[in-house]
């Protein structure tokens, strides 16, 4: 069970781990699904050869997350298809395999267990020519399920290109509806609804300089805690945490991209900040450097700082007589993380003029990030490896 306040446009700390219970019978073969997607896209590639006007891409990826209490392995596959008129359709599937201590099994049976989450994403859109401008309208949806949590998010997005496509205006809105259960307490039944909306502008300032600015608002209403976490009290035994029933957040982010032709280097400066109704505020500066070493080989180091204040109601232990909201989430305390990472990308142009010529523009990439945190969860390692084939 995972809980997110904002959509992907707002930076946040990683989701907090919590007790899991194995459900291996529900885990399909991600390898089979990846093979099926590759077969489907190969068929479309043949259609492209015949029609000369269709296009798309297929991407397969494996992700890994490790911290002291949790291991997460996430294989995923994504595919997109673009029609001659610009209509584009996309679909993606991922399988979360989360291993962590399952205290819901009882003190005498505490052990590492694995739980699975299945996620399916769909999106569609179409561009419209408006004189010298272009309007792109789209819809998107994400459905995920696990043995104690289901989530459905549906939204609309739009982009308007102006000034010979040197200016891009964006609007988006997404609604969320979640249902939360507890393997340790069958009587528990939690619900959560939310809305996020955002607006942005991307402006080409010069041939080598691009600036993007975004604003996002998020609102959640319902059960915003974790049914497995129990807050400590000086007056009685720990009870299930009970944070406020509503939460809203304002977030602002910026992204400045600068390309240096003489050195084939691109410098990306990112900055995000947000504040919410729980008095949690954060600043997130980041720098990425993309260095083209050869025509086909790209290296990208990065550094990111995340500094956050604590929620107004967060306490290590609540005093006797406390009648306000409670939490046992360490990631609602004041915390700081430093992330350093390295990404390598390689284009497979050596396949040109061979039987695999169709894959000459395919990319393979691998990335490893290491972050250092002063939260009780400690430090973590994140890794990803995958490939993308366009057809």
C-alpha positions in Angstrom: 0.0 0.0 0.0 1.4 3.3 -1.1 0.2 6.8 -0.5 1.1 9.8 -2.7 0.0 13.4 -2.2 1.0 14.8 -5.6 1.2 13.6 -9.1 4.6 13.0 -10.7 5.2 16.7 -11.4 6.0 17.4 -7.7 9.1 16.0 -6.2 8.6 14.0 -3.0 10.4 11.7 -0.7 10.2 7.9 -1.5 7.1 6.2 -0.2 7.4 4.8 3.4 7.7 1.0 3.7 5.1 -0.9 5.8 4.3 -4.4 6.7 3.6 -6.7 3.7 2.0 -10.1 3.3 3.0 -12.4 0.4 0.5 -12.9 -2.4 2.7 -14.7 -5.0 -0.2 -16.5 -6.7 -1.3 -13.1 -8.2 2.0 -12.3 -9.8 1.9 -12.8 -13.7 5.0 -13.3 -15.7 6.5 -9.9 -16.6 8.8 -11.6 -19.1 5.8 -13.0 -20.9 4.1 -9.6 -21.1 7.3 -8.0 -22.3 7.6 -10.7 -25.0 4.0 -10.2 -26.0 4.6 -6.4 -26.3 7.7 -6.9 -28.4 5.8 -9.2 -30.8 3.0 -6.6 -31.1 5.4 -3.8 -31.8 7.3 -5.9 -34.4 4.0 -6.5 -36.2 3.4 -2.7 -36.2 6.9 -2.2 -37.5 6.0 -4.4 -40.5 2.9 -2.4 -41.0 5.0 0.8 -41.0 7.2 -0.6 -43.8 4.1 -1.2 -45.8 2.3 2.0 -45.1 5.2 4.3 -44.4 3.3 6.5 -42.0 2.8 4.8 -38.7 5.3 5.0 -35.8 5.8 4.3 -32.2 8.1 2.9 -29.6 8.5 0.0 -27.1 10.4 0.2 -23.9 11.3 -2.5 -21.4 12.8 -1.7 -18.0 13.8 -3.1 -14.7 14.0 -1.0 -11.5 15.5 -1.8 -8.1 15.2 0.0 -4.8 17.0 -1.0 -1.6 16.9 0.5 1.9 17.5 -1.0 5.3 13.9 -2.3 5.7 12.7 -2.7 2.1 13.6 -4.2 -1.2 11.6 -3.4 -4.3 12.0 -4.9 -7.8 9.9 -3.4 -10.6 9.9 -4.8 -14.1 7.8 -2.7 -16.5 7.0 -2.4 -20.2 5.6 0.5 -22.2 4.4 0.9 -25.8 3.2 3.8 -27.8 1.7 4.0 -31.3 1.3 7.1 -33.5 -1.1 7.3 -36.4 -0.5 9.3 -39.6 -2.8 12.1 -38.3 -0.8 12.4 -35.1 -3.2 10.5 -32.9 -1.1 8.6 -30.3 -2.0 5.7 -28.0 0.1 4.4 -25.2 -0.1 1.5 -22.7 2.2 0.4 -19.9 2.3 -2.4 -17.3 4.4 -2.8 -14.2 4.8 -5.3 -11.4 6.0 -4.1 -8.0 7.6 -6.9 -5.9 8.1 -5.4 -2.5 9.9 -7.4 0.2 9.9 -6.1 3.8 9.3 -7.2 7.4 5.7 -8.3 7.8 4.8 -7.5 11.4 1.1 -7.9 10.6 1.9 -11.7 10.9 2.4 -11.2 14.7 5.5 -10.9 16.9 6.1 -14.6 17.0 6.0 -14.9 13.2 7.8 -11.7 12.1 9.6 -12.5 8.8 10.5 -11.0 5.5 7.5 -11.3 3.1 6.9 -10.3 -0.5 3.8 -8.5 -1.8 2.9 -7.7 -5.4 1.3 -4.7 -6.9 0.0 -4.7 -10.5 -0.2 -1.3 -12.3 -1.7 -0.6 -15.7 -1.5 2.8 -17.4 -3.2 4.0 -20.6 -3.1 7.3 -22.4 -4.3 8.7 -25.7 -4.1 12.1 -27.4 -4.5 13.9 -30.7 -2.9 17.2 -32.0 -5.0 19.8 -33.8 -3.5 22.4 -36.1 -4.7 26.0 -35.3 -3.3 28.2 -37.9 0.3 28.7 -36.9 -0.2 27.0 -33.5 -0.8 23.4 -32.4 -3.1 22.1 -29.7 -2.5 18.6 -28.2 -5.3 17.2 -26.1 -5.0 13.9 -24.2 -6.5 11.7 -21.5 -4.6 9.3 -19.2 -5.5 6.7 -16.6 -3.6 4.5 -14.1 -5.1 1.6 -12.2 -3.1 -0.3 -9.6 -4.1 -3.1 -7.2 -2.6 -5.1 -4.4 -4.1 -7.3 -1.7 -5.0 -4.4 0.5 -5.0 -1.4 -1.7 -6.7 -0.4 -5.0 -6.2 3.0 -6.8 -7.7 4.6 -9.9 -6.4 7.9 -11.3 -7.9 9.5 -14.4 -7.0 12.8 -15.9 -6.9 15.2 -18.8 -3.9 17.1 -20.2 -3.4 19.7 -22.9 -0.5 21.5 -24.5 -0.6 24.5 -26.8 2.4 25.3 -29.0 2.8 29.0 -30.0 5.3 31.3 -31.6 6.5 28.7 -34.1 6.7 26.1 -31.3 9.1 28.2 -29.3 6.4 28.5 -26.5 4.5 25.7 -25.0 1.6 26.2 -22.5 0.4 23.2 -20.5 -2.7 22.4 -18.4 -3.5 19.1 -16.6 -5.9 17.8 -14.0 -6.1 14.3 -12.4 -8.6 12.8 -10.1 -7.8 9.9 -7.7 -10.0 7.4 -5.9 -8.4 4.8 -3.6 -9.6 2.1 -1.3 -7.5 1.0 1.7 -7.7 -2.3 3.6 -5.7 -4.0 6.3 -4.5 -7.6 6.4 -4.2 -7.3 10.2 -7.7 -5.9 10.7 -10.5 -7.1 8.3 -12.9 -4.6 9.7 -10.8 -1.6 8.6 -12.1 0.1 5.5 -10.5 3.3 4.4 -11.2 5.5 1.4 -9.3 8.4 -0.2 -10.2 10.8 -3.0 -8.0 13.5 -4.4 -7.4 16.0 -7.2 -4.3 17.5 -8.6 -4.1 20.3 -11.2 -1.2 22.1 -12.8 -0.2 24.6 -15.3 3.2 25.2 -17.0 5.1 27.1 -19.6 8.1 26.1 -21.6 10.0 28.8 -23.4 12.9 28.6 -25.9 15.0 31.6 -24.8 17.8 31.0 -27.4 19.0 28.2 -29.7 20.8 26.7 -26.7 18.6 27.7 -23.7 15.2 26.5 -22.6 13.3 27.4 -19.5 10.3 25.5 -18.0 8.1 26.7 -15.1 5.3 24.7 -13.5 2.7 25.2 -10.7 0.8 22.3 -9.2 -2.0 22.1 -6.6 -2.9 18.9 -4.9 -5.8 18.0 -2.6 -6.6 14.8 -0.8 -9.5 13.9 1.4 -10.0 10.6 3.3 -7.8 8.2 5.2 -4.2 9.6 4.8 -2.4 7.3 7.1 -1.1 3.7 7.1 -3.4 1.2 8.9 -0.3 -0.8 10.0 1.5 2.0 11.7 0.8 2.7 15.4 1.7 6.0 17.1 3.4 5.9 20.5 1.6 7.4 23.4 2.8 8.2 27.0 -0.7 7.4 28.3 -1.7 4.1 26.7 -0.6 1.4 24.3 0.2 2.4 20.7 -2.9 3.0 18.6 -3.3 3.1 14.8 -2.0 6.5 13.5 -4.7 9.0 12.7 -3.4 12.0 10.7 -5.8 14.8 9.5 -8.4 13.8 7.0 -7.5 16.4 4.4 -4.3 17.6 3.0 -3.5 20.1 0.2 -0.2 21.2 -1.3 1.1 24.0 -3.5 4.2 23.2 -5.5 6.4 25.2 -7.9 9.1 23.8 -10.1 11.6 25.1 -12.7 13.9 23.6 -15.2 16.7 25.5 -17.1 18.4 23.5 -19.9 21.6 24.9 -21.4 23.5 23.2 -24.3 27.1 24.0 -24.9 27.9 23.1 -28.5 31.7 23.4 -28.3 31.8 20.6 -25.7 28.7 18.6 -26.6 27.6 19.2 -23.0 24.1 20.0 -21.6 23.6 21.4 -18.1 20.2 21.1 -16.5 19.4 23.1 -13.4 16.2 22.1 -11.6 14.5 23.6 -8.6 11.3 22.6 -6.8 9.6 23.7 -3.7 6.3 23.0 -2.0 4.3 23.7 1.1 1.3 21.9 2.4 -1.5 22.2 5.0 0.4 19.9 7.4 3.2 22.6 7.6 5.5 20.3 5.6 7.6 22.4 3.4 10.5 21.3 1.2 13.2 22.7 -1.2 14.7 20.4 -3.9 17.5 21.8 -6.0 19.2 19.5 -8.5 21.9 19.6 -11.2 22.3 17.2 -14.1 25.1 17.2 -16.6 24.7 15.4 -19.9 28.0 14.7 -21.7 28.1 13.3 -25.2 31.4 11.2 -25.3 30.9 9.8 -28.7 28.0 9.9 -31.3 26.4 6.9 -29.5 27.6 7.2 -25.9 26.1 9.6 -23.3 27.0 10.0 -19.6 24.8 11.9 -17.1 25.9 12.5 -13.5 23.5 14.2 -11.1 23.2 15.6 -7.6 20.0 16.4 -5.7 19.3 17.8 -2.3 16.0 17.3 -0.5 15.4 19.3 2.7 12.0 19.1 4.5 10.4 20.5 7.6 8.3 18.2 9.9 4.5 18.0 10.0 3.0 20.2 12.7 1.5 17.3 14.6 4.5 14.9 14.3 5.8 13.7 17.7 8.2 10.8 18.5 5.8 10.1 21.4 2.5 11.8 22.1 2.0 13.2 25.6 -0.9 12.1 27.9 -4.1 13.9 27.1 -3.2 14.5 23.4 -6.4 14.6 21.4 -5.0 15.9 18.1 -4.0 14.0 15.0 -1.2 11.4 15.2 1.4 9.8 12.9 4.1 7.2 13.1 5.6 8.0 9.7 9.3 9.0 10.0 9.1 10.7 6.7 6.8 13.3 8.2 9.6 14.4 10.4 12.3 17.0 9.5 14.7 15.3 7.2 17.4 15.8 4.6 18.6 13.6 1.8 21.5 13.9 -0.6 21.3 11.9 -3.9 24.2 11.3 -6.2 23.8 9.3 -9.4 25.2 8.3 -12.7 23.5 7.3 -15.9 25.0 5.7 -19.0 23.2 5.6 -22.4 24.3 3.9 -25.6 22.7 4.0 -29.1 23.1 0.8 -31.1 24.0 2.3 -34.4 26.4 -0.6 -35.1 23.4 -2.6 -36.1 22.9 -0.5 -39.2 23.0 -2.4 -42.5 22.6 -5.7 -40.7 19.6 -8.0 -40.3 18.9 -5.9 -37.2 18.9 -2.6 -39.1 15.5 -1.8 -37.6 17.1 -1.4 -34.2 20.0 0.9 -35.2 18.4 3.8 -33.3 17.5 1.8 -30.2 19.0 3.0 -26.9 20.2 1.0 -23.9 20.7 2.7 -20.5 21.7 1.9 -17.0 21.6 4.2 -14.0 22.5 4.0 -10.3 21.6 6.5 -7.6 22.7 6.5 -4.0 21.0 8.7 -1.5 21.9 9.5 2.0 19.2 10.3 4.5 19.0 11.3 8.1 15.6 9.6 8.5 15.2 6.4 10.5 14.9 4.5 7.2 18.5 5.3 6.5 20.3 5.4 3.2 19.1 3.7 0.0 20.2 2.6 -3.5 18.1 3.0 -6.6 19.0 1.3 -9.9 17.4 1.0 -13.4 18.3 -0.6 -16.6 16.4 -0.8 -19.8 16.1 -0.2 -23.5 13.9 1.8 -26.0 13.2 0.8 -29.6 11.5 3.2 -32.0 9.8 1.9 -35.1 
